[in-house]
């Protein structure tokens, strides 16, 4: 049924007249600026300090990645292992985060090395935090500053070959992440995203109030890409060079939002905004002020 529905949509979309190109760069009130990994162009990625700093800019959503530790703690990290690019981990014999406890992981210094790809990134000594620590720190900051809580766009890192090595079986991973989100009271503030359709499908079969984003770096017809999903997601999140205005309009007619990643220059932001997208994921939230 789901495939039949999407094929019908695809067929009807082929008969639509091409949309008129416009030069508007007007942002709607709810435009979703997202700080990628907490704005890693400015601060160490996926760090509490980075997430707090991102909130000093007009960021509506904090984008982050999660994996799992040996003691079942949902950990904020882009990879399920220590990377020498961002952490002082060269002496570690075992860099697999799934084989280390959260207490062991917190002992490893991260963020104090110059980043080869982000020269403006501030160096400071920090650690890989748990999702609980991140959300509690954000809650405390927002209360102290008298500002609204942001949304959280949480990416589950998952690959089939990681199961049983760097992560548990997908369903167990999903259940542990949802249990943590629910315990933090942020279900209504959370979007779950993943490149892995298996992760999204497991979540979609659960009775939650979460939103879902389909991540992709592939070129091609968005609706064909989403045939692997049980149902259409709330958000289509492509690599920014692989989307055009016609596709944006097609998806928006289906009540999907389009939020590309990762857009890191003013000129690229302007071009993407002209397509009518609903948000932008960026490593440089400071550029939002310059763009405005």
N, C-alpha and C positions, 0 to 999 in steps of 0.2 A: 504493500500500500504506500509506504513512504517513498519508494522509488518511483512508483507510478505518478504520485503527486508532483515530485520534483521534475520528472520528465515532461509533464504537462506544462509546468511553469516555464521550463526551458523552451518548449515549443512555442508558447505564447510570446515569450520575450523576443524570439527571433523575428516576429512580425511587427515589433514596435518600431516606430520611427526613431532615428537617432536623435538623442537629446541635443539641444542647442548648447554650445559652449559659452560660458560666461566668464567674466574676469573678476567676479566678486570674491573678496577675501573677508567678507563679514562673518564673524563668529556668532553663533546663536548662544543664548544665555547658558545653556547646559553643556557647552562644548567640553569634552572630557580630556583635559590635559593629564597625562600620566607620567610620573617619574619612574623611568625604567631602572630597575634594581635600586631604587631609592635615589636616582640621579647620579649615576656612577661617573659622569663626566666631571663632577665637582667633588664628590666624597667617595670613600671606599664602598664598593658595591655591596648591596644587601646587608648593610650595617645599620644599627639603631641610629647612629649619628647621621648617616645618610638620609634615612627616612624623615628624621626630625628636621634636618636642613631643607629637604625638599618642600616641606610645608611652609617655608618662608616665601615661597613663590605661589602663583595661582594654580597650584596642582589640586585636582579634584580626587585623583586616585593614585595610590601607591602600588606600583607593580613590583612583584617579587616572585621568587622561585622557592619551592620547598622539596626536601627529600626527607629521609627518615634515619634516625640513629639506632644504635644497637638496643637501647632501652626505650624504643618506641616514641621518642620525642620528635615532633615535627620541626625540622631544622630549616632555617632560611639559608639556602645555598643554591647556586646555579648548577653546580655539579655534585654528584654524590661522592665526591672525593676531595681531598685538599689539593689546591692548585698552587704551585710554586710562584705563579705570576702575582698572586695576591696575598699569600700567607708564608710565614717562616716555617716551612714544613720539610725542608730538604733532609733533615736528620731523621724524619719519621720512617720507620720500616713499613708501617701500615697506614696508608692514606685513605682507605675505604671508610667513609663516614658511617656506613651501615654496620661496621664492625667495631665502632667506637661509641662509648657512652657520651652523653651530652657534657658531663663533668670533664671528661678527657678532652673533648673538642674545644671547650672554652679555654683551656690552657694554652692553646696555640695562637700566637700573635698573627693578626691579619691587618692589612691596610696601611702598614708602615713602610711599604716599599714604593718607589716611583713606578707608576703604571706606564708601560711602554706605549700604550694606545690612547691614554688619557692624561696628557702632560699637565692639564690644569687640575687634576684630582688632588685634593688635599691629603697629605700623608698624616696618619694618626694611628696609634695602636688600638686595635679593637679586636673583636672575635666574631665567629659565626654564631648568631643568636637563634634562639628558638622562636617559633611563631608567637608563642605566648609572651615572651619577653618583648618582642617588637610591638605587638598590639597594646600591651600594658603601658609601654613607654609612650606610645602615640596617644593613648587615652589620657595619661598624666599630663602630657604636653598641651593637648587641646584644652583640657580643663583649666590649666594654669593660664593659657593665653586667651581663654574665653572664645574659642573658635569651634566650629562644627567638626565632627570626626570626618576624615576622608573615607572614601571607599578603598577596598583592598582587591587588587587583581592578582590572584594567586595561581601561579603556574605550577602544575605538577610535572616534574621532570620524569619521563618514563620512556624506556625502550625495552623491547621484548628480551634482548640479550642481557639486560640488567636484572631481570627477575631471579631472585634467589642468590644474587651476587652483591648487587648494590642496593637492591630494593626487595621488599616482599612481593608476593603475588598482587596483581593490580587491585583486586577487590579489598584486600587487607589494607593496602596503602590508602585507597580512597576512604575507607571507613575510618581509619585513624585520623586523616586530615579533617573529615567532616565532624568527627567527634570533638576535635580541638576547636574548630571554628564555632560549633554550637556552644561549647563550654565558655568561649570568650564572648558570646552574645553578639556576634557580628554577621550572622547569616544574612540579614537584610542588607548588609553593606558589602557583601562579597560577590565577586565574579570568579568563577573557576575557569581557567584556560589551560589548553594543552595542545601540543602537536599530535599527541597520541589519541586517536578516536576512541580507543578502548577505554581510556580514562573517562572521557566525556560521556560515553554510553553508560558506563557503570553509574556515574553520578546522575544522569538523566533518568535512570530507572528507579531512583530513590525519591521519596516524597520530601522534597526540600523547597525552600524559597530562594535558592541560589540562582544567579544568572550564569550563563555559559558563553565562552568565547572559543571559537575554532581558530587556532593558530596555523598558519601555513606560510612556507617560503617558496611554494611552487607557482609557476605561471599557469594560466589556463582559466577555464570557466568555473567561477566560484561554486555554482550549484552542483556541478558535476563532482567537484572535490568533496562536497558535503554529502554525497551519496553514502559514504561510509558511516554516517551518523544515524542514530535512531530517529532523530527529529532535527529540525532546523534550530540552530543556536540563537541566542539573543544578539550575538556580536560575531562578525566576521573580521578577523584580524590578520591581514596579509603583510608580507614584506612590502614596504611602501613603493618599491619600483614595479610591483606586479599587479597594480590596480589602476583602473581608469574611471573616468567620470560616468560612462554608461553603466559599468558594473556597479558603481556606488549607487546610482539611481535605481537600478534593478533590485538590488538587495534592500534598499530602504522601502521600496514599495511592498516588500514582503515583511515589513516591520522589523528588519534587522538593522542594527547599527554597524557602521564600518569604522574601525579604529586601527590604522596601519602602524607598523613598527619598522625600525627604530629611526626616527627622523631627527637629524642632528645639526642641520644648518637652517638659517633664516630663509634662504631661497627655497630649499626643499619644503619647508613648512608652508610657505606661501603657495607653492605649486599644488601641494596636497590639499590645502584648504580650499583652493579653487574648485576642486572636484566635489566639494560638498560633504566631505567626511564628517563623522560625528565626534572625532577625537584624534589625538596623536600621542603616541608613546615616544618619549625622548630621554636621552641620557643627560640633556642640558636644560633643566627647567628654568634656568636663568634667561634663556632665549625668549621665553614667553613674554617677559617684560619688554624686551627689545622689539619684539614683533608688534606688541600693542602700541 
